[in-house]
Amino acid sequence: MMDSVPRAQSQLRALLASPRRPTWIIKAQSTKRWGLDRSGETDRLLRLNYRRVSRTCGVPVLLARDAGPRPDPSLREPCRPLPSFDFDF
């Protein structure tokens, strides 16, 4: 992410702190995965602005705290493993 998109981390944090933040987030990976959130700022913004409302296939589903009450998302399909991609350049 950091090599591919300049300022991606700061852009993500600005979005999460703004009123335009996404309503729903599927937190498929830890913010610290791949060494991307060393300061913990992204995780802090998620904890401040979101609450966990459900899990889908073992993955947390987060809802923006200012979104008001919403029905829990329900999974209608059986869980399947995500495809794994291995690129050899």
N, C-alpha and C positions, 0 to 999 in steps of 0.2 A: 504494500500500500504506500509506504513512505517513498519508495523509489519510483513507483509508477505515477503517482499523483502528487505533485508538489503541494505542500501545505494541507494534505488530506486530514491529518490529525487535528490541526487547528480549525479547519472548516467543519469537521464533525463536531467538535466541542462547541463551536459557535452555534451550530444548528441545535444541539441538545439543550443549550442554555437559552435559546430564543423562543418567542411565542409561536414560531413556525415549526417547532419540534414535531416529529412524527407522533401520531396517536398511539400506535402499536409498535412494539419492538419484539422480535424473536431473537433471544440471546443465545445463539448457537455456540458461541465460544466465549471464553473469558476475555475481558478487556486486556489482560496481561499476556495473552497468547502471542507468540512471535516477538515478545519484547516491545510491544507497541505502546503500552500505557505505563511506562516506568514510574511516572509521577503519581499515578492513581487518579488523575483529574477526570478522565472519561468515566471511570467507575463511580466517582463521587457525583458527577452530574446525573448518571443513571439512577443512583440511589436517591438523590434529591428530587428528581423530577418524575420518577416512575415507580410503580408498585407492581409486584408480581401478582397476576390474577389467575394464572393457570399454568399448566405444563402440557405440552404437546409432544408426544413421543419422547418424553423425558427432558425436553428442552423448555426452559422458562419462557413464558409469554408475559411481557411487560405492557402496562397501560399507563399513559401519561396521567399524573395525579390530577391535573386540571381538566381532564376529559369528562368528568362526571361519571355517574353509574352507567355501566355497559354490561350486557350479558357476557358471561364467560364464553370464550370461543370453544366450540365443540369440534372434535375430530370425527369426521364421518368415514374416513378411509383408514385401513389398517396401517400401522407404522411400517415403513420400509427403510432400510439403510440408504443414506444419501450416497450418490455415486462418488467414487474416489477417482481423482484425476492425478496422473503422474506424468509430468511433462519432462521430456529429456531433450534439452537444447544442445 
